[in-house]
Amino acid sequence: MDTTPLYDLSPIARLMLLGVVVALGPLIWIWMRNRDATPLRRLQALTVLTLFLTFDLVLFGAFTRLTDSGLGCPDWPGCYGKASPVGAHAEITAAQNAMPTGPVTHGKAWVEMLHRYLATGVGVLVVTIAVVSWLEWWRLRRAGARGEAAVVHPAWPLLTLFWVCLQGAFGAWTVTMKLFPAIVVAHLVGGIVLLVLLCVLAVRYTRAFNGRPQVPLRPVLRAGVWLVFALVGGQVLLGGWVSTNYAVLACTQFPQCQGSWWPAMDFRQGFELWRPLGLLRDGSNISFAALTAIHYVHRLFAYVVFVALGLLAWRLWRVAGLARAARWIAFLAFWQFATGLSNVVLGWPLVAAVSHTGGAAALVVALAWVLASSRRDAAAGLAPAPNRLSESSSSV
């Protein structure tokens, strides 16, 4: 009988210390590269780097989930009450000997703990951003720089810090609730939301440092960006539900599924949200028809999202200052199609699966960047096209 407590807070101080050590590398690198720069420039560089590292963390989280390493250490925040798998060597060995292909092995324990170390390091970086943002905002306010102070207001980084804490809680519940599907999806979505918050911060600090104005967009086009952003967010939710329920291989053909355009599906079971992994709320096993429904809904919605992304990229291509973002959106749409197709026809290879998660995260960041870099302008585009393009180019 496993007597390991679900929550063991004794190693949390050591885990936090390891997070500080992980964060010291990026902090020292930013300081050395920008030691002669202004505080605002250092803040901007730190935010961009934290955004990049958080994206890497999302990828590593997908790798952790897809290698079945989420329960490599069955307690939280340590590993059998220790700060690393080294101290838990005996417990991990016993679990591995009892079940060699089970959830607890030395390799899976290291993958899980490395994910926690990286997450803690990102948390330390977000804390640093929040503190420095507050100090910089206060400095600008005292200097009378009202415009810049508004751009770097610390409310947004404080919200980001709150979200990091919430994300850490979902990470703990992912382990202690034994990969409960709804919690796993919430943890994935939490990582995506953290990327969005950091992206907005990075854009705001870059604007404050470079003095770049927001790109004016017609109300219809800006509403279209919001609509596509919402569609991609919904598709991320569906993709997370497919992955956490291991429903990718319910359909191994394309464009048909199980030799049919409309295979046998059980939507009620498939989208029963609050239940254990592989089971229904009443304790019975989830049916294959339910897994098929989960997979096929994600696939059908992908067609809608792909068309919407293509139309949006085409419209943004014609807006000065957003052409590069349009190229990224178009590229990532095709990337998602290719990696999603590879998952189906190649039997869900690890590289394609992680790449598919990375593409989804990158798409969300690209769309968030467009929204943060633009503003609604009812007068945008009313002037003659050549003059408007030249004005936008000079301002950007």
C-alpha positions in Angstrom: 0.0 0.0 0.0 1.4 3.4 -1.0 1.6 5.6 2.0 3.3 8.5 0.2 1.4 11.8 1.1 0.0 13.7 -1.9 1.3 17.0 -0.7 4.7 17.1 1.0 5.7 20.7 1.6 9.0 19.9 3.4 11.2 20.1 0.2 9.5 23.2 -1.1 12.3 25.5 0.2 14.9 23.4 -1.6 12.8 23.4 -4.7 12.5 27.2 -4.6 16.2 27.5 -4.1 16.7 25.3 -7.2 14.3 27.6 -9.1 16.4 30.6 -8.1 19.5 28.9 -9.4 17.7 28.1 -12.7 16.6 31.7 -13.0 20.1 33.2 -12.2 21.4 32.1 -15.6 18.9 34.2 -17.6 19.1 37.1 -15.1 22.9 37.3 -15.3 22.8 37.0 -19.0 20.3 39.9 -19.3 22.3 42.0 -16.9 25.6 41.4 -18.7 24.2 42.2 -22.2 22.4 45.3 -21.0 24.5 46.6 -18.1 24.8 50.0 -19.8 21.2 50.2 -20.9 18.3 51.9 -19.3 16.1 50.0 -16.7 13.3 50.0 -19.2 15.5 48.3 -21.8 16.6 45.6 -19.3 12.9 45.1 -18.3 12.0 44.7 -22.0 14.8 42.2 -22.6 14.0 40.2 -19.5 10.3 40.0 -20.5 11.1 38.8 -24.0 13.5 36.2 -22.7 10.9 35.0 -20.1 8.4 34.7 -22.9 10.8 32.5 -24.9 11.6 30.3 -21.8 7.9 29.9 -21.0 7.3 28.7 -24.6 10.1 26.2 -24.0 8.4 25.2 -20.8 5.1 24.6 -22.6 7.0 22.3 -25.0 8.7 20.5 -22.2 5.3 20.1 -20.5 4.0 18.5 -23.6 7.0 16.2 -23.7 6.4 15.3 -20.0 2.7 14.4 -20.7 3.4 12.5 -24.0 6.1 10.4 -22.5 3.7 9.4 -19.6 6.1 11.1 -17.1 3.4 13.2 -15.4 3.3 10.8 -12.4 7.1 10.1 -12.5 7.0 11.5 -9.0 3.6 10.7 -7.4 3.7 13.5 -4.8 4.2 17.2 -4.9 6.3 19.4 -4.9 9.1 16.9 -4.2 9.7 13.4 -5.3 8.8 10.9 -2.5 9.4 13.8 -0.1 12.9 14.6 -1.5 14.0 17.6 -3.6 15.3 15.4 -6.4 15.1 11.8 -7.7 18.6 11.3 -6.3 17.3 11.3 -2.8 14.3 9.2 -3.8 16.4 6.5 -5.5 15.3 3.7 -3.3 11.6 4.5 -3.6 11.8 4.9 -7.4 13.7 1.7 -7.8 11.1 -0.2 -5.7 8.3 1.2 -7.8 10.1 0.5 -11.1 10.8 -3.1 -10.0 7.2 -3.6 -9.1 6.0 -2.2 -12.4 8.8 -1.8 -15.0 6.5 0.0 -17.6 4.5 1.8 -15.0 4.2 5.5 -14.3 7.2 5.7 -11.9 10.7 5.0 -13.3 14.0 6.8 -12.9 13.8 8.3 -16.4 10.2 9.5 -15.9 11.0 10.9 -12.4 13.8 13.0 -13.9 11.6 14.3 -16.7 8.9 15.3 -14.2 11.3 16.9 -11.8 13.1 18.8 -14.5 9.8 20.2 -15.6 9.1 21.4 -12.1 12.6 22.9 -11.8 12.1 24.8 -15.1 8.6 25.9 -14.0 9.9 27.2 -10.7 12.7 29.1 -12.6 10.1 30.8 -14.8 8.1 31.7 -11.7 11.2 33.4 -10.2 11.6 35.4 -13.5 8.0 36.5 -13.4 8.4 37.6 -9.8 11.5 39.6 -10.9 9.5 41.2 -13.7 6.7 42.2 -11.3 9.1 43.8 -8.8 11.2 45.6 -11.4 8.0 46.8 -13.2 6.7 48.3 -10.0 10.1 50.0 -9.4 10.3 51.3 -12.9 6.7 52.6 -12.9 7.4 54.4 -9.7 10.6 55.9 -11.1 8.8 57.1 -14.2 6.0 58.6 -12.2 8.4 60.5 -10.0 10.3 61.7 -13.1 7.0 63.0 -14.6 7.0 60.6 -17.6 3.3 60.0 -17.5 3.0 58.4 -21.0 5.8 55.9 -20.4 4.5 55.2 -16.8 1.1 54.3 -18.3 2.7 51.8 -20.7 4.6 50.0 -18.0 1.9 50.1 -15.3 2.6 47.2 -12.9 -1.0 45.9 -12.9 -0.3 43.6 -15.9 2.8 42.0 -14.5 1.1 41.5 -11.1 -1.7 39.7 -12.9 0.9 37.6 -14.6 2.4 36.8 -11.2 -1.0 35.8 -9.9 -1.5 33.5 -12.9 1.9 31.8 -12.4 0.8 31.0 -8.9 -2.5 29.6 -10.1 -0.7 27.6 -12.8 1.6 26.1 -10.1 -1.6 25.0 -8.3 -2.9 23.3 -11.4 0.5 21.6 -11.8 0.1 20.2 -8.2 -3.4 19.1 -8.9 -2.4 17.4 -12.1 -0.1 15.1 -10.0 -2.3 14.6 -6.9 -5.4 14.0 -8.9 -3.7 11.4 -11.0 -3.9 13.1 -14.4 -7.6 13.9 -14.1 -8.4 15.0 -17.7 -10.1 18.3 -16.9 -7.2 19.3 -14.6 -4.6 18.3 -17.2 -6.4 20.4 -19.9 -6.7 23.3 -17.5 -2.9 23.1 -16.8 -2.2 23.2 -20.5 -4.5 26.1 -21.1 -2.9 27.9 -18.1 0.4 27.7 -19.8 -1.0 29.1 -23.0 -2.6 32.0 -21.1 0.7 32.7 -19.4 2.3 33.0 -22.9 -0.4 35.5 -23.8 0.2 37.6 -20.7 3.9 37.7 -21.3 3.5 38.5 -25.0 1.3 41.5 -24.1 3.9 42.6 -21.6 6.7 42.2 -24.1 4.9 44.3 -26.7 4.1 47.0 -24.2 7.7 47.3 -23.0 9.0 47.2 -26.5 6.6 50.0 -27.5 7.7 52.0 -24.4 11.4 51.5 -25.2 11.3 52.1 -29.0 8.5 54.6 -29.1 6.5 52.6 -31.6 2.8 53.4 -32.0 0.2 50.8 -32.3 -0.9 49.9 -35.8 -4.4 51.2 -36.6 -6.8 48.5 -37.8 -10.3 48.8 -39.2 -12.9 47.8 -36.7 -14.0 44.8 -38.8 -10.5 43.5 -39.3 -9.7 43.9 -35.6 -12.9 42.1 -34.7 -11.8 39.4 -37.1 -8.5 39.0 -35.3 -10.4 38.6 -32.0 -12.7 36.0 -33.6 -9.8 34.0 -34.9 -8.1 34.3 -31.6 -11.2 32.8 -29.9 -11.4 30.0 -32.5 -7.8 29.1 -32.0 -8.3 29.1 -28.2 -11.3 26.7 -28.6 -9.2 24.5 -30.8 -6.4 24.4 -28.2 -9.0 23.2 -25.6 -10.2 20.5 -28.0 -6.6 19.5 -28.8 -5.8 19.2 -25.1 -8.9 17.1 -24.6 -7.8 14.8 -27.4 -4.3 14.4 -26.0 -5.1 13.9 -22.4 -7.8 11.3 -23.3 -5.3 9.5 -25.6 -7.9 9.8 -28.5 -5.4 10.7 -31.2 -5.3 7.1 -32.6 -9.1 6.7 -32.6 -8.9 7.8 -36.2 -5.8 6.6 -38.2 -7.1 7.6 -41.6 -7.4 11.0 -43.4 -9.6 12.6 -44.5 -12.0 9.7 -43.5 -12.1 8.1 -40.1 -12.5 4.4 -39.7 -13.4 4.2 -43.4 -16.4 6.6 -43.0 -17.1 10.2 -43.2 -19.2 10.0 -40.1 -18.0 7.1 -37.9 -19.9 5.8 -34.8 -19.5 8.4 -32.0 -20.7 8.9 -28.5 -20.6 12.6 -27.8 -22.2 12.3 -24.3 -19.5 10.1 -23.0 -16.7 11.9 -25.0 -17.5 15.3 -23.5 -18.3 14.2 -20.0 -15.8 16.6 -18.5 -15.5 15.8 -14.8 -14.3 12.2 -14.6 -11.1 10.2 -14.0 -8.7 9.3 -16.9 -10.1 6.5 -19.0 -13.3 6.2 -16.9 -16.8 7.7 -16.8 -18.3 9.3 -13.8 -20.0 6.1 -12.8 -16.7 4.2 -12.8 -17.2 2.3 -16.1 -14.7 2.4 -18.9 -15.0 5.1 -21.6 -16.0 3.6 -24.9 -14.1 3.7 -28.2 -17.0 5.6 -29.8 -16.5 8.3 -27.2 -12.8 8.6 -28.1 -13.8 8.7 -31.7 -16.1 11.6 -31.0 -13.4 13.5 -29.1 -11.0 13.1 -32.0 -13.4 13.8 -34.8 -14.8 17.0 -33.3 -11.2 18.3 -33.0 -10.6 17.4 -36.7 -13.8 19.0 -38.0 -13.2 22.2 -36.0 -9.6 22.2 -37.4 -11.0 22.8 -40.9 -12.8 25.9 -39.7 -9.8 27.2 -37.9 -7.5 26.6 -40.9 -9.7 28.5 -43.3 -10.1 31.4 -40.7 -6.3 31.6 -40.3 -5.8 31.7 -44.0 -8.3 34.5 -44.5 -6.9 36.5 -41.6 -3.3 36.1 -42.9 -4.4 37.3 -46.3 -6.0 40.4 -44.8 -3.2 41.2 -42.5 -0.6 40.8 -45.3 -2.0 44.1 -46.7 -1.6 46.0 -43.5 1.7 47.9 -43.2 3.5 46.8 -40.0 1.7 43.5 -39.7 2.9 41.7 -42.9 5.5 39.7 -40.9 2.9 38.6 -38.4 0.7 37.6 -41.4 3.5 35.4 -42.7 4.0 33.8 -39.3 0.2 33.0 -39.0 0.1 31.5 -42.5 3.2 29.4 -41.8 2.0 28.2 -38.5 -1.4 27.3 -39.9 0.3 25.0 -42.4 2.6 23.7 -39.7 -0.4 22.7 -37.6 -2.0 20.9 -40.5 1.2 19.0 -41.3 1.9 18.0 -37.7 -1.7 17.1 -37.0 -1.8 14.9 -40.2 1.5 13.3 -39.1 0.0 12.4 -35.8 -2.8 10.6 -37.5 -1.1 8.7 -40.3 2.2 8.0 -38.6 0.8 6.7 -35.3 1.3 9.7 -33.1 5.1 10.0 -33.1 6.6 12.0 -30.2 8.3 14.6 -32.4 5.1 15.4 -34.3 3.0 15.5 -31.1 5.3 17.9 -29.4 5.6 20.0 -32.5 1.8 20.2 -32.8 1.6 21.5 -29.3 4.4 24.0 -30.0 2.6 25.2 -33.2 -0.6 25.8 -31.3 1.3 27.8 -28.6 3.1 29.8 -31.3 -0.2 30.6 -33.1 -1.7 31.9 -29.9 1.4 34.1 -29.3 1.3 35.4 -32.9 -2.3 36.4 -32.6 -1.8 38.0 -29.2 1.1 39.9 -30.6 -1.2 41.3 -33.4 -3.8 42.3 -30.9 -1.3 43.9 -28.6 0.5 45.7 -31.4 -2.7 47.2 -33.0 -5.6 49.3 -32.0 -9.1 49.9 -33.3 -9.3 52.9 -35.6 -12.5 53.7 -37.3 -10.6 56.0 -39.7 -8.0 53.5 -40.6 -7.9 52.8 -44.3 -10.2 55.7 -45.3 -7.4 57.7 -46.7 -6.0 56.8 -50.2 -4.0 53.5 -49.9 -0.6 54.8 -51.1 -0.6 57.7 -48.5 -1.8 55.4 -45.7 0.8 52.8 -46.3 3.6 55.3 -46.4 2.3 56.9 -43.2 2.1 53.5 -41.4 5.5 52.5 -42.7 7.1 55.7 -41.4 5.4 55.4 -38.0 6.4 51.7 -37.5 
